[in-house]
Amino acid sequence: MRSHANMACVLKIALAALCAAPPAGALDITLPAETASFKASNLPGYPLVQQNCLVCHSAQYVQFQPPSSPRGYWEATVRKMKKTFGAQFADEDIAAMVDYLVKTYGAERVAAGEVGASTAYARR
């Protein structure tokens, strides 16, 4: 019986201490400005990617994808963003977005020093 009285006393003291403590304030965090951007392109998918992808994540997400990623990888990724994560873009835009992504960041890109990147993958 005495241990119940001691426990009740300890609980009352703990409750009083909690009530006396000041409330926690909101934590204010300022993030740095976004510096990543999509590579500019004349491909029709470029403005679609800018318009639709940046709503949920930075361009850096795309830049860190494997550079040898084939068209199927990019198509699956874009469709996953729509179906699984609820991205709001038209199904008709998927082909243009995938074309931009695979030609700019994936296996079909051809830039200075990267000539043959798409053909190297195709030969495997």
Secondary structure, DSSP 4 states (H G I P E B T S, - for coil): -HHHHHHHHHHHHHHHHHHHSPPPPPPP--PPPP---PPP-SSTHHHHHHHHHTTTS-HHHHHTS-TT--HHHHHHHHHHHHHTT-----GGGHHHHHHHHHHHTSTT---TT-TTHHHHHHH-
